Each structure stands twice: as structure tokens, then as C-alpha cells.
Amino acid sequence: MKNSVDAAAECTIMNTMSGGETAPKGKIAGIDYGTVRIGIAVSDPDRILASPCETYVRQSPEKDAAYFRRFADEERISLFVIGLPLHLSGDVSEKAEEVLRFGKWLKNVTGKEIDYYDERYTSVEAERLLREAKLTNKKRKERRDKLAAQILLSGYLENGCRGTVQFLGIG
């Protein structure tokens, strides 16, 4: 298993995204997509740590666009990594198609590069961790999506910033 410094170096030096281009350096935002709530986590500029940031409650396409433009600018995001909900078989789910459309929209509104990462089990893992912490249902709900985004982003960083789409030939 790689240590976080080795993974970060690989992420920065060797990263290629789904189209084969080199990913821009800087902070990465991890996105746990939902039709109502979107969990967001952010890496440090060296791409070593992922921290939960917030849970955004969707409002309207215009307000969502304004929010993500402002977020990307204020946080100095260079890349968004969106969780791709694949079937256990690895096949693309209907929800994954929705996520791919969201990714295209997000790239259009922010001008930032987009990558995808297999998010199977991130919400389950987030819920397990929150239950172990003995949080109330209300507190778990408040934290679940941003924690799932952190788990997703941590996996992406540990995997040398290699997304899922390049292996599936989609996107």
C-alpha cells in the first residue's frame, strides 16, 4: 500500500484523466451527487488530505450554477471528481448516466475539469462511521453526504488521481 505522500506525488506527476489530458494542479473537490443534496469534500493543494466541506441543498439550475461557480473560485478548485454510482457488476447504472450529465453541466458552469471515481459503498461506509460515532439521525443526515464525498475523494487521491471513466470507456 502506498503512503499518502507517494500517492500525492503520483497524483500530481502522473495523473491522466478520462480523456488522457494531464489534470491541472491544485485543490480537488470531491462530489457525492444527489438529486436533492450534494456532498462536497476538498483536498489540500498538495493533494494529500481530503476534508469534508459541506452539503449543498439543490435549489434551481440558476442558483446551483451560481453556487458552484462561487465555490470553485473561492476554494481555488482546479478539478472536480464526481462519484460514479456503478452497479456491483461494474456496469453503468441509470443514476451514473445522470451523474455524467451533471458532470458535463458542472464543467460548463465552472470551466473546471471533471473526473469520475467509482463511489460504490461510500454512502454505506459514511453511514457506518456515523452510526459508530453514535450520532443522532439528524446529525447523521447533516454529515452523511459530505463524509461520503470525503471517502470518495480520499480513495481518488490514494489511487494516484486516476478516475474510473478511463477504464470504462464512457464519459
C-alpha positions in Angstrom: 0.0 0.0 0.0 1.3 3.5 -0.9 1.7 6.1 1.8 -0.2 9.4 1.3 2.9 11.3 0.1 3.7 8.7 -2.6 0.1 8.7 -3.7 0.1 12.6 -3.8 3.3 12.6 -5.9 1.8 10.1 -8.3 -1.4 12.1 -8.4 0.5 15.3 -9.2 3.1 13.9 -11.6 1.4 11.1 -13.5 -2.3 12.0 -13.4 -4.2 11.5 -16.6 -7.9 11.9 -16.7 -10.5 10.2 -18.8 -9.5 11.9 -22.0 -5.8 11.4 -21.5 -5.1 15.0 -20.6 -3.0 16.0 -17.6 -5.0 17.2 -14.7 -4.4 20.7 -13.5 -2.5 21.1 -10.2 -4.2 22.4 -7.1 -7.2 21.6 -5.0 -9.6 18.9 -5.9 -13.3 18.9 -4.9 -15.0 15.6 -4.4 -18.7 15.5 -5.2 -21.2 13.0 -3.8 -24.0 13.7 -6.2 -27.7 13.6 -5.2 -30.8 15.0 -6.8 -31.6 16.8 -3.5 -28.3 17.1 -1.7 -24.7 17.2 -2.9 -21.9 16.3 -0.5 -18.7 18.2 -1.1 -15.1 17.5 0.2 -11.9 19.4 -0.7 -8.3 18.3 -0.9 -5.4 20.4 0.2 -3.4 22.0 -2.7 -0.7 19.2 -2.4 -3.5 16.6 -2.8 -2.6 14.6 0.3 -5.6 15.1 2.6 -9.3 15.2 1.8 -11.6 17.0 4.3 -15.4 17.1 4.3 -16.5 20.6 3.4 -20.3 20.9 3.2 -23.6 19.6 2.0 -25.3 21.7 -0.6 -29.0 21.5 -0.9 -30.0 22.0 -4.5 -32.3 24.9 -5.4 -32.7 25.7 -9.1 -30.3 25.3 -12.1 -29.5 29.0 -11.9 -28.8 29.1 -8.2 -26.9 25.8 -8.4 -24.7 27.2 -11.2 -24.0 30.4 -9.2 -23.2 28.4 -6.1 -20.7 26.1 -7.9 -19.0 29.0 -9.8 -18.5 30.9 -6.5 -17.4 27.7 -4.7 -14.8 26.8 -7.4 -13.5 30.4 -7.3 -13.4 30.9 -3.5 -11.8 27.5 -2.9 -9.5 27.7 -5.9 -10.6 24.3 -7.2 -8.7 23.0 -10.2 -10.6 19.8 -10.7 -13.9 18.2 -9.6 -14.1 14.5 -9.0 -17.7 13.2 -9.0 -18.7 9.8 -7.6 -20.0 7.5 -10.2 -22.6 5.0 -8.9 -21.9 1.8 -10.8 -23.7 -1.5 -10.4 -21.9 -4.1 -8.4 -21.0 -5.8 -11.8 -19.2 -2.6 -12.8 -21.9 -1.7 -15.4 -23.1 1.9 -15.7 -26.3 2.5 -13.8 -29.1 4.8 -14.7 -28.0 7.0 -11.9 -24.5 7.0 -13.3 -25.9 8.4 -16.6 -27.5 11.2 -14.6 -24.1 11.8 -12.9 -22.3 12.0 -16.2 -24.9 14.6 -17.4 -24.3 16.6 -14.1 -20.5 16.4 -14.7 -20.9 18.0 -18.2 -23.1 20.7 -16.7 -20.6 21.3 -13.9 -17.8 21.7 -16.4 -19.8 24.0 -18.4 -20.8 26.3 -15.5 -17.4 26.3 -13.7 -14.9 25.9 -16.6 -13.1 23.3 -14.4 -12.0 19.8 -15.4 -14.1 16.9 -14.3 -13.1 13.3 -13.5 -15.2 10.5 -12.1 -14.5 7.8 -9.5 -16.3 4.6 -8.5 -18.4 5.5 -5.5 -19.8 2.1 -4.7 -20.2 1.8 -0.9 -19.1 5.3 0.0 -22.6 6.2 1.4 -22.8 2.9 3.2 -19.3 3.5 4.7 -20.2 7.0 5.7 -23.4 5.8 7.4 -21.4 3.1 9.2 -18.9 5.6 10.6 -21.6 8.0 11.7 -23.5 5.2 13.5 -20.3 4.1 15.2 -19.9 7.7 16.4 -23.4 7.3 17.9 -24.8 10.4 16.3 -28.5 11.1 16.2 -30.4 10.6 13.0 -30.5 14.4 12.4 -26.7 14.8 12.9 -26.0 11.7 10.6 -28.2 13.2 7.9 -26.3 16.6 8.2 -22.9 14.9 7.8 -23.6 11.8 5.6 -23.2 13.4 2.1 -20.1 15.4 2.9 -18.5 12.4 4.6 -19.3 10.2 1.6 -17.6 12.9 -0.6 -14.6 12.8 1.7 -14.4 9.0 1.4 -14.7 9.2 -2.4 -12.0 11.9 -2.6 -9.7 10.1 -0.3 -9.9 7.0 -2.5 -9.3 9.1 -5.6 -6.2 10.6 -4.0 -4.9 7.3 -2.8 -5.4 5.8 -6.3 -3.0 8.4 -7.7 -5.9 10.6 -9.0 -6.9 8.0 -11.6 -10.6 8.1 -12.3 -13.0 5.4 -13.3 -14.2 6.6 -16.7 -10.9 5.9 -18.5 -11.3 2.2 -17.6 -15.0 2.0 -18.7 -14.6 4.0 -21.9 -17.5 6.3 -21.1 -18.0 9.9 -20.5 
